[in-house]
Amino acid sequence: MISTVKTMGSYKTSTMLDWIHKRPMEVKYLFRVPLDIAKKHNLSVPYLETIILQLEALQRMYNLY
């Protein structure tokens, strides 16, 4: 799969596309679930927590639910 990825060129993630088009972002499944798993295993993931807080703030600001 790595060889396929290397030939893809630039692309936007689904979260970015949702944001550009002002659609609800899949924060729960793409970010919250991994955070819950990390916490279950006593792992510190402060960057992930920050990303979640920022994405949820943007969703509230633009009523994207």
C-alpha positions in Angstrom: 0.0 0.0 0.0 2.9 2.4 0.6 3.8 2.4 -3.1 0.2 3.4 -3.9 0.2 6.2 -1.4 3.5 7.6 -2.8 2.0 8.0 -6.2 -1.3 9.6 -5.1 -0.1 13.2 -5.1 -1.7 15.8 -2.8 -5.2 15.3 -1.5 -7.4 16.6 1.3 -8.6 14.5 4.1 -12.3 13.8 4.6 -12.3 16.1 7.7 -10.9 18.9 5.6 -13.4 18.4 2.8 -16.2 18.4 5.3 -14.9 21.6 6.8 -14.5 23.3 3.4 -18.1 22.4 2.5 -19.4 23.2 6.0 -20.6 19.7 6.6 -20.6 17.9 9.9 -17.2 16.4 10.6 -16.8 12.8 11.9 -15.1 13.9 15.1 -16.5 11.1 17.2 -15.4 8.2 15.0 -12.1 9.7 13.6 -10.9 11.4 16.8 -12.9 10.7 20.0 -12.9 6.9 19.7 -9.1 6.8 19.3 -8.8 9.2 22.3 -11.0 6.9 24.4 -8.8 3.9 23.4 -5.7 5.8 24.3 -7.1 6.8 27.7 -8.2 3.2 28.3 -4.5 2.3 28.0 -3.3 5.2 30.1 -1.6 6.9 27.1 -1.2 10.7 27.0 -2.3 12.2 23.7 -2.4 16.0 24.3 -2.3 16.9 20.6 -5.2 14.7 19.8 -7.2 16.2 22.7 -6.4 19.7 21.4 -7.5 18.8 17.8 -10.8 17.4 19.2 -11.4 20.6 21.2 -10.7 22.8 18.2 -12.9 20.7 15.8 -15.8 20.6 18.2 -15.5 24.4 18.8 -15.7 25.0 15.0 -18.7 22.6 14.7 -20.5 24.5 17.5 -19.6 27.9 16.0 -21.0 26.9 12.6 -23.8 24.7 13.9 -22.3 21.6 12.0 -24.1 18.7 13.7 
